[in-house]
Amino acid sequence: MKLFKNKLARSAEEKSRLRKEWFLLFLSGVLLGISFPPFPFPFTILIFFALVPYLYVVEKRQTLGEKNRATYLTFFVFSVITLYWVGSWQKQADPFLMIAGGTLLFVNPLFFLIPSTLQYFVKKIFPKREVIFFFPLFWVTYEYLYMLTDLSFPWLTLGNGLAKFSAFIQIADIIGAVGLSMVIIYINIFLYKTIINFKNNRVKFWINISAAALIFLLVISYGFYKLSTFQSSNEKIRVGLIQPNLDPWDKWSGGNLDRITNLYLGLSQQAVNNGAKIIFWPETALPVFLLDGSNSRTLDSIYTFLRKNNVYLLTGMPDVKYYFKGDKIPSDAIKSKQGNFYYTMYNGIILLSPDSWKIQHYGKMKLVPFGERVPFVSTFPFLGDLIKWGVGISGWNVGKDTTNFSLPYKIEENFLSKDSIQINGLVCYESIFPYFVDNFVHRGAEIIAVVTNDSWYGKSSGPYQHEDIAVLRAVENRRSVIRAANGGISCIIDPLGRIKQQTELFTKSFLVGDVPLEFSDSFFTNHSLIIPTISSVVSLWVLGFFILKKLKIKLKL
């Protein structure tokens, strides 16, 4: 007990030092938070030195526990500022959604311990060497690995914070958003080393500030070059984005289906009157399984509209497939309560044609943890019964393939002759995964479409952040991105990441615009995994080397 008390006893000087360190860690979290949307562009610049106070503290700390406590505080503050909205916190919000959102604020910072732990390991391997430059590689490893698990929520990929800095993000067509994260951290490191060498080593001071400036200037020079020289395709298609602004809570509680359908068709008619050739409705546009045979009257009214106007419809829609005796039943199919058939249901997208009954389908593959699917439910099925929330959209099956939608459309450009175009349909949350979206483009998508419903989160930061993240997908793949959102923000983003048109949040509206069809792949589209692969290999090497070193000491080899 005496030892414990002595351990807690701190001198006045030590308490003062700790207070300064906690302030610096808190400051880093705040600077990171306000460099992200929806804060306007000038605040974005803060991201290039937001980590400097954190690095100043964490580089002084010696033990793994001290480093990770410092890391957790910084990124807890960062998470609270940027992700406070996830629980919805509206009066209609389901209690489980609020609990899940609140839990995320405490769990998400734990993933940031991956790079700080690896940094501790590499210091133990090379105690007398300058190893801080490994840190960006460890950070990229964390961001990439975070995208692969059932718990993935990579909303705070550092590169996402640069979405409003148009000139700087153009290099994402080579290195992607995660590569931008690496650039951000290297600039932070050089600025940190500039500060610590300011008084004691003027040579290192100038070397480090020059390195930070050089990285910044090279990246932004490439950006200005791309902005001034990129030639968009002459082939365009006129699209109509429908924003009905339905209350999602009322819709899923059993709203009037005819009223909702007529609202969509009325707005769609206005889009057609303005020249739209394909109409986009948002995620889960209707709160029913439209194609299950029980809603034929609603389906007929939609087809009547499409044929009358000779227009196509791509829409988010709950989708179900039934399997009976003799069918090949998927392993994740659900057995009906009657017991005589199985089914799978998807948060899906369908493409309806004016001249064919053939319907193209896509099932969402990246499901929101807890909100749409219980993590690890495939391994532990009982979790699906324990954890549910009450708006009728949890428990979706995972989609099977990164398929594009094929739309008849004659193209003649630069010796390219095609009779159809390919459109990639993403459902909401999927648009935050760079190493997922590029698969669709690699398979031939000329347009990236996002159907979403951000209305669950009210007038918070969430809808603005989600829109800005889509900017990175446009630049990475040099494709236009169109977003049809229930309550906003619906928009058209060009291949340079510039938002050309957008709606206001929480307005009933439609948007019509010409979208270029791009046919050439970017370097990122074809080689997206170079940076995360190199980073992961280095991280695994450090982890393995550290373990071997520990084993040798333990076994006295």
C-alpha positions in Angstrom: 0.0 0.0 0.0 2.9 2.3 0.8 4.4 1.6 -2.6 1.1 2.4 -4.3 0.9 5.8 -2.4 4.5 6.6 -3.4 3.7 5.9 -7.0 0.8 8.3 -6.9 2.8 11.1 -5.2 3.9 13.7 -7.6 5.9 16.9 -7.2 4.5 20.3 -8.0 6.8 20.4 -11.0 5.7 17.1 -12.3 2.0 18.0 -11.9 2.7 21.2 -13.9 4.4 19.2 -16.6 1.6 16.8 -16.9 -1.0 19.6 -17.1 1.0 21.1 -20.0 1.2 17.7 -21.7 -2.6 17.1 -21.3 -3.3 20.5 -22.7 -1.1 19.8 -25.7 -2.8 16.4 -26.3 -6.2 18.1 -26.0 -5.0 20.8 -28.4 -4.0 18.3 -31.0 -7.5 16.6 -30.8 -9.2 20.0 -31.2 -7.0 21.1 -34.2 -7.7 17.7 -35.9 -11.4 18.0 -35.2 -11.9 21.5 -36.6 -9.8 20.7 -39.7 -12.5 18.3 -40.8 -15.9 19.2 -42.4 -18.1 21.0 -41.9 -15.6 23.6 -40.9 -14.8 25.8 -44.0 -11.7 25.6 -46.0 -9.2 27.8 -44.1 -9.6 25.4 -41.1 -8.4 22.6 -43.3 -4.9 23.9 -43.2 -4.8 23.1 -39.5 -4.4 19.4 -40.3 -0.8 20.0 -41.5 0.4 20.8 -38.0 -2.4 19.5 -35.8 -0.3 16.5 -34.8 2.7 18.5 -33.7 1.6 19.0 -30.1 0.8 15.3 -29.9 4.2 14.3 -31.3 5.9 16.6 -28.9 4.3 14.8 -25.9 4.3 11.2 -27.1 7.9 11.3 -28.3 9.0 12.1 -24.7 7.0 9.3 -23.1 8.9 6.1 -22.5 6.5 3.3 -21.7 3.9 1.8 -24.0 1.2 2.6 -21.4 2.2 6.3 -21.3 2.3 6.6 -25.1 -1.1 4.9 -25.5 -2.8 6.9 -22.8 -1.6 10.1 -24.6 -2.8 8.7 -27.9 -6.2 7.8 -26.6 -6.8 11.3 -25.2 -5.9 13.1 -28.4 -8.0 10.9 -30.6 -10.9 10.7 -28.2 -11.2 14.5 -28.4 -10.8 14.2 -32.2 -13.6 11.6 -32.3 -16.0 13.6 -30.1 -15.7 16.7 -32.3 -16.1 14.8 -35.6 -18.4 11.9 -34.8 -20.7 13.3 -32.1 -23.6 12.9 -34.5 -23.5 9.1 -35.0 -26.0 8.4 -32.2 -28.5 10.7 -33.9 -29.7 12.2 -30.6 -33.1 13.1 -31.9 -36.3 12.5 -30.0 -37.3 9.8 -32.5 -34.0 8.0 -32.3 -34.0 4.4 -31.2 -32.2 4.0 -27.8 -30.0 1.3 -29.3 -28.8 3.7 -32.0 -27.9 6.2 -29.3 -26.1 3.6 -27.3 -24.2 2.4 -30.3 -23.3 6.0 -31.3 -22.1 6.8 -27.8 -20.1 3.6 -27.6 -18.4 4.5 -30.9 -17.0 7.7 -29.4 -15.1 5.6 -26.8 -14.2 2.6 -28.9 -13.0 4.4 -32.1 -9.9 6.0 -30.4 -8.7 2.5 -29.4 -7.8 1.8 -33.1 -5.4 4.8 -33.1 -3.3 2.8 -30.6 -2.2 0.6 -33.4 0.3 3.1 -34.9 1.5 4.3 -31.5 2.1 0.8 -30.3 4.0 -0.1 -33.5 6.0 3.1 -33.0 6.9 1.9 -29.5 8.0 -1.4 -30.9 10.3 0.1 -33.5 11.9 2.3 -30.9 12.8 -0.8 -28.9 14.3 -2.4 -31.9 16.4 0.7 -32.9 16.7 2.6 -29.7 19.5 4.9 -30.9 18.2 5.7 -34.3 15.8 8.2 -35.8 12.6 6.1 -36.1 9.9 8.7 -36.1 9.7 8.4 -39.9 8.3 4.9 -39.6 5.2 6.5 -38.0 3.4 7.4 -41.2 3.8 3.8 -42.4 2.2 2.5 -39.2 -0.6 5.0 -39.5 -1.4 3.9 -43.1 -1.4 0.3 -41.8 -4.0 1.2 -39.2 -6.2 3.0 -41.7 -6.1 0.2 -44.2 -6.7 -2.6 -41.6 -9.5 -0.7 -40.1 -11.3 -0.9 -43.5 -11.2 -4.7 -43.5 -13.0 -5.8 -40.3 -16.6 -6.2 -39.3 -16.1 -3.3 -37.0 -14.8 -1.0 -39.7 -15.8 2.7 -39.5 -12.9 4.5 -41.4 -14.7 7.8 -41.4 -11.7 9.6 -39.9 -9.1 8.6 -42.5 -6.9 11.7 -42.2 -7.0 12.3 -46.0 -10.8 12.8 -45.8 -10.1 16.1 -43.9 -8.6 17.6 -47.1 -11.7 17.3 -49.3 -12.2 21.1 -49.5 -8.6 21.7 -50.4 -9.1 21.1 -54.1 -5.5 21.8 -55.3 -3.9 19.5 -52.7 -6.2 16.4 -53.2 -5.5 16.0 -56.9 -2.6 13.7 -56.2 -5.2 11.2 -54.8 -5.5 9.9 -58.3 -2.0 8.4 -57.6 -1.9 7.8 -53.9 -5.5 7.8 -52.7 -7.0 9.2 -49.5 -4.8 7.0 -47.4 -1.7 8.3 -49.3 -2.9 11.8 -48.4 -2.9 10.7 -44.8 0.7 9.7 -45.2 1.6 13.1 -46.7 -0.2 14.9 -43.8 1.7 13.0 -41.2 5.1 13.5 -42.8 4.5 17.2 -43.0 3.5 17.2 -39.3 6.7 15.3 -38.4 9.0 17.7 -40.3 7.2 20.6 -38.6 7.6 19.0 -35.2 11.3 18.4 -35.8 11.6 22.0 -37.1 10.3 23.3 -33.7 12.4 21.1 -31.5 15.6 22.1 -33.5 14.8 25.8 -33.6 17.2 26.8 -30.8 19.7 24.0 -30.6 20.4 23.0 -34.2 19.9 25.6 -36.9 21.1 23.2 -39.7 18.4 20.6 -38.8 15.9 23.4 -38.4 16.4 24.5 -42.0 16.5 20.9 -43.3 13.2 20.0 -41.7 11.3 23.2 -42.5 12.6 22.9 -46.1 11.4 19.2 -46.3 7.9 20.1 -45.0 7.7 23.0 -47.5 9.0 20.8 -50.4 6.4 18.1 -49.8 3.7 20.7 -49.6 4.8 22.5 -52.8 5.3 19.3 -54.8 1.8 18.0 -54.0 0.1 21.3 -54.6 2.0 21.9 -57.8 0.8 18.6 -59.1 -2.7 19.7 -58.1 -2.6 23.0 -60.0 -1.2 21.1 -63.0 -4.1 18.7 -63.0 -6.7 21.4 -62.4 -5.4 23.3 -65.4 -4.8 20.5 -67.8 -7.5 17.8 -67.1 -9.8 17.3 -70.1 -13.2 15.9 -69.3 -15.0 13.7 -71.7 -17.3 15.2 -74.3 -19.7 12.3 -73.8 -22.3 13.3 -71.2 -25.5 11.9 -69.9 -28.2 14.1 -68.3 -29.2 12.8 -64.9 -32.0 13.7 -62.4 -31.4 13.4 -58.7 -34.6 13.2 -56.5 -34.5 14.4 -52.9 -38.0 13.8 -51.3 -37.0 14.8 -47.8 -39.0 12.2 -46.1 -38.8 11.7 -42.3 -37.0 8.4 -42.1 -38.6 7.5 -38.8 -42.1 8.0 -40.1 -41.4 6.2 -43.4 -40.2 3.1 -41.6 -43.1 3.1 -39.2 -45.5 2.4 -42.0 -46.2 5.6 -44.0 -48.7 5.8 -46.8 -47.0 4.0 -49.7 -49.1 5.7 -52.4 -48.4 9.1 -51.1 -44.6 8.4 -51.0 -44.6 6.9 -54.5 -46.6 9.9 -55.9 -44.1 12.3 -54.3 -41.2 10.5 -56.0 -43.0 10.4 -59.4 -44.0 14.0 -59.2 -40.4 15.2 -58.5 -39.1 12.7 -61.2 -41.5 14.2 -63.8 -40.0 17.6 -63.1 -36.5 16.2 -63.6 -37.7 14.6 -66.9 -39.2 17.9 -68.0 -35.7 19.3 -67.6 -34.2 16.7 -69.8 -33.1 13.9 -67.5 -32.5 10.6 -69.2 -31.9 8.6 -66.0 -33.5 9.2 -62.6 -31.9 8.4 -59.3 -33.9 7.9 -56.1 -32.1 7.7 -52.7 -31.4 4.7 -50.4 -34.4 2.5 -49.5 -36.6 4.9 -51.4 -39.7 2.9 -50.5 -40.1 1.1 -47.2 -41.2 -2.2 -48.8 -39.9 -5.1 -50.8 -41.1 -3.7 -54.1 -40.3 -6.8 -56.1 -41.7 -9.5 -53.8 -45.0 -9.7 -55.6 -47.1 -8.0 -52.9 -46.6 -4.4 -54.2 -47.4 -5.0 -57.9 -49.7 -1.9 -58.1 -46.9 0.4 -56.9 -44.4 -1.3 -59.3 -46.9 -0.9 -62.2 -47.2 2.8 -61.5 -43.5 3.2 -61.6 -43.2 1.3 -64.9 -46.0 3.3 -66.4 -44.1 6.5 -65.6 -40.8 5.1 -67.1 -42.4 4.0 -70.3 -44.4 7.2 -70.7 -41.2 9.3 -70.4 -38.7 6.7 -71.9 -36.5 7.2 -68.9 -34.5 4.8 -66.7 -34.7 4.6 -62.9 -31.8 3.6 -60.6 -33.0 3.5 -57.0 -32.1 2.3 -53.6 -34.6 -0.3 -52.6 -35.0 -3.1 -50.0 -34.6 -6.3 -52.0 -35.5 -9.8 -51.1 -34.8 -13.2 -52.7 -36.7 -16.4 -51.9 -35.3 -20.0 -52.1 -37.5 -23.1 -52.2 -36.9 -26.8 -52.1 -34.6 -27.7 -55.0 -33.0 -24.3 -55.1 -29.3 -23.7 -54.3 -29.7 -22.0 -50.9 -26.9 -19.6 -49.8 -25.2 -20.3 -46.5 -26.4 -17.0 -45.1 -30.1 -17.5 -46.1 -32.7 -17.1 -43.3 -35.3 -19.8 -42.7 -38.9 -18.6 -42.7 -41.0 -19.0 -39.6 -43.3 -21.3 -41.7 -40.2 -23.4 -42.4 -41.0 -24.1 -46.0 -38.7 -21.6 -47.7 -35.5 -19.5 -47.1 -34.8 -15.9 -48.0 -32.1 -13.3 -48.1 -32.7 -9.6 -47.9 -30.5 -6.7 -49.0 -30.2 -3.0 -48.6 -30.0 -2.9 -52.4 -30.1 -0.9 -55.6 -32.2 -1.8 -58.6 -32.2 -0.5 -62.2 -35.6 -0.4 -63.9 -35.8 0.0 -67.7 -38.7 1.6 -69.8 -38.4 -1.1 -72.4 -37.7 -4.3 -70.5 -39.0 -6.3 -67.5 -35.5 -7.3 -66.8 -34.3 -5.8 -63.5 -30.6 -5.4 -62.5 -29.8 -5.8 -58.8 -27.0 -4.9 -56.4 -26.9 -5.8 -52.7 -25.0 -3.6 -50.3 -21.7 -5.2 -49.4 -20.3 -2.8 -46.7 -22.9 -2.7 -43.9 -22.8 -0.2 -41.1 -21.7 -2.0 -37.9 -24.7 -2.5 -35.5 -26.9 -0.1 -37.6 -27.3 -2.6 -40.5 -25.6 -5.7 -39.4 -24.3 -7.0 -36.1 -20.5 -7.5 -36.3 -19.4 -11.1 -36.3 -23.0 -12.4 -36.6 -21.8 -15.0 -39.2 -19.6 -16.5 -36.6 -21.9 -16.0 -33.6 -25.5 -16.1 -34.9 -27.0 -15.6 -31.5 -25.8 -12.0 -31.5 -28.4 -11.2 -34.2 -31.2 -12.0 -31.7 -29.6 -10.1 -28.9 -28.8 -6.8 -30.7 -31.6 -5.2 -32.7 -32.9 -1.7 -33.2 -36.4 -0.7 -34.1 -36.7 1.0 -37.5 -36.9 -2.1 -39.6 -33.5 -2.0 -41.3 -31.2 -4.0 -39.2 -30.1 -7.5 -40.1 -29.4 -7.2 -43.9 -27.5 -9.9 -45.7 -24.2 -8.9 -47.2 -24.2 -8.4 -51.0 -22.2 -10.9 -53.1 -20.4 -9.0 -55.8 -19.1 -5.6 -57.0 -21.4 -5.5 -60.1 -22.1 -2.4 -62.2 -25.4 -1.5 -63.8 -25.5 -1.6 -67.6 -27.5 1.1 -69.3 -28.1 1.2 -73.1 -26.4 4.3 -74.4 -24.6 4.8 -77.7 -21.1 6.3 -77.4 -18.7 7.4 -80.1 -15.6 9.2 -78.8 -11.9 9.0 -79.8 -12.2 5.7 -81.7 -14.3 4.3 -78.7 -17.5 2.7 -79.8 -19.9 1.4 -77.1 -23.6 0.6 -77.0 -23.9 0.9 -73.2 -22.5 2.7 -70.2 -21.6 1.2 -66.8 -22.8 2.9 -63.6 -21.4 1.9 -60.2 -24.1 2.0 -57.5 -23.0 2.5 -53.9 -25.3 2.5 -50.9 -24.5 5.3 -48.4 -21.7 4.1 -46.1 -19.9 2.2 -48.9 -18.7 5.5 -50.4 -16.1 5.9 -47.6 -14.1 2.8 -48.7 -11.5 3.8 -51.3 -10.3 0.2 -51.8 -13.8 -0.9 -52.4 -15.0 1.7 -54.8 -12.0 1.3 -57.1 -13.1 -2.3 -57.9 -16.2 -1.0 -59.7 -14.3 1.5 -61.7 -11.7 -1.2 -62.6 -14.6 -3.3 -63.9 -15.6 -0.5 -66.2 -17.9 2.0 -64.3 -17.9 5.3 -66.1 -20.0 7.0 -63.3 -20.0 6.5 -59.6 -23.5 6.9 -58.1 -24.3 7.0 -54.4 -27.8 6.5 -53.0 -28.0 7.5 -49.4 -30.2 8.6 -46.5 -28.3 10.9 -44.1 -31.6 12.2 -42.6 -31.2 9.9 -39.5 -28.6 12.4 -38.2 -30.4 15.7 -38.5 -28.6 19.0 -39.2 -25.3 17.7 -37.9 -21.8 17.4 -39.3 -22.6 13.9 -40.6 -24.3 14.8 -44.0 -21.6 17.4 -44.8 -18.8 15.0 -44.0 -20.4 12.3 -46.1 -20.7 14.5 -49.1 -17.1 15.7 -48.8 -15.8 12.1 -48.5 -17.3 11.4 -51.9 -15.1 14.1 -53.4 -12.1 11.9 -52.7 -13.7 9.0 -54.6 -14.2 11.3 -57.6 -10.5 12.4 -57.6 -9.0 8.9 -56.9 -10.8 7.3 -59.9 -11.2 10.4 -62.1 -15.0 9.8 -62.3 -18.0 11.9 -61.7 -19.8 11.1 -58.5 -23.5 11.7 -58.2 -25.3 11.5 -54.8 -29.1 11.1 -54.5 -29.9 11.7 -50.8 -33.3 11.5 -49.1 -32.9 14.8 -47.2 -29.7 15.9 -48.7 -27.1 16.7 -49.6 -27.7 15.6 -53.2 -25.0 16.7 -55.6 -23.0 16.3 -58.8 -19.2 16.1 -58.3 -16.9 16.3 -61.3 -13.7 14.1 -61.8 -11.6 16.9 -60.3 -13.6 16.7 -57.0 -15.4 20.0 -57.6 -19.0 20.1 -56.5 -20.8 21.5 -59.6 -24.4 21.4 -58.3 -26.0 20.6 -54.9 -29.2 20.8 -53.0 -29.8 22.3 -49.6 -30.0 20.0 -46.6 -33.6 19.0 -45.6 -35.4 20.4 -48.6 -37.8 18.6 -51.0 -36.0 19.1 -54.3 -34.7 17.7 -57.5 -31.5 18.4 -59.3 -30.7 17.9 -63.1 -27.3 18.1 -64.7 -25.0 16.8 -67.4 -22.5 14.3 -66.1 -19.4 13.4 -68.2 -18.7 9.7 -68.9 -15.0 9.0 -68.3 -13.3 6.0 -69.8 -9.6 6.1 -68.7 -8.5 4.6 -65.4 -6.3 6.6 -63.0 -3.1 5.2 -61.6 -4.9 4.7 -58.3 -7.7 2.7 -59.8 -5.2 0.2 -61.2 -2.6 0.2 -58.4 -4.5 1.3 -55.3 -2.9 -1.2 -52.9 0.8 -0.2 -53.4 1.0 2.2 -50.4 -1.1 0.1 -47.9 0.8 -3.1 -49.0 4.3 -1.5 -48.4 3.1 0.0 -45.1 1.6 -3.3 -43.9 4.7 -5.3 -44.8 7.0 -2.9 -42.9 4.6 -3.0 -39.9 4.5 -6.8 -39.9 8.3 -6.9 -40.1 8.6 -4.5 -37.1 6.0 -6.5 -35.2 7.8 -9.8 -36.0 11.2 -8.5 -35.2 10.0 -7.1 -31.9 8.5 -10.4 -30.9 11.6 -12.3 -31.9 13.8 -9.9 -29.9 11.5 -10.4 -26.8 11.6 -14.2 -27.2 15.4 -14.2 -27.5 15.7 -12.2 -24.2 13.2 -14.4 -22.5 14.9 -17.6 -23.6 18.3 -16.0 -23.2 19.5 -16.9 -26.6 
